[in-house]
Amino acid sequence: MELAAADVGYEVEGRPFRPHVTLARVRTPMTPERARTLARAARAVSYSATMFVDRLTLFDSATAGTGAHYHRLHTAPLGGR
C-alpha cells in the first residue's frame, strides 16, 4: 500500500510496518480529485495475510513538530488459541 501511495506522490516512510487501523488523520485539506486518485491507487493493491491477534489497543495520537505522540487509551484482550 505504501508503494502505491508513493506512486501518486506520497512520501515513503521506510520504517517497519506495524499492523494498525488509522480511523482518521488529516494534516491539510485534500481536494476531491486527490482523494479519488488515492482511492484508485488503494483499490489497485492486492494484499492477503493471516496473523494471530491477541489484543486490540486504542491509541490517541497528537502530531507535533517532532512527530506523532501516542497515548494508550484502552487495551482489550481477545479470545485466542
N, C-alpha and C positions, 0 to 999 in steps of 0.2 A: 504494500500500500504506500509506503513512504517513497519508493521509487516512482510510482505512478503520480504521486503528488509533485515530486521533483520535475517530472515531465511537463507539468503545467505551471512551473515557476516557483514552487515552494522549496525552501531550503531543507536539505537532508541533514538531520541531526547527528547521525553517526554513532549514537550511543546504543548500548544493548537494549533489546526490546523487553519490556515488562508488560505482560498481558494486562489490559485495563480497558475500561469504558469511560470515555470522557463525555459527560452529558452536554456540556456547553462551554465554549471558551471563545470569546470574540475580542480581538485586540483592536481592530479597526473595522468599520462597516464594509461589507462585501457587496459588490454590485450583483444584481441578479445574473448577469452574463457570467461573471466569475464563479458564482455558485453553481451554475449549470455546467460549466467546464470542469469544475472539481467533481461534481456528481457523475459526469460521464467517465472521468478517469477512475473513480471508485468502482463503478459498475464493471469496468474492464478487468479488474483484479479478480483472480480466482485463487482462493485460499481454503485449505482444508487441514484440520489438525484435531487431534484428540489429546486432552490433557486432564489430569486429575486436579480438581479444585476442592480444597478443604475448608475455605472460608471466603467470605466477601467482606471487604473493608471499604467503608465510605470515608473519603477524604474531602476536606475543603482546601482549595488552593487559592493563593493570592499571588499575583505576579508583581515583581518589583524590578528595579534596575539590575539586581544581582541574580535574577532568575525567579522561578516559582518557589514558593514556600508552602509546604503541605502540613495540614493538621488533621490527624486521625479523629474522626467523629464517632465512629462505631465499627466494631467488628462482629460479624455474625458467623459462628461456626456452622458448617454444613454437614449433613449426614454423609457418611462415606463408606469406604470399604470395610 
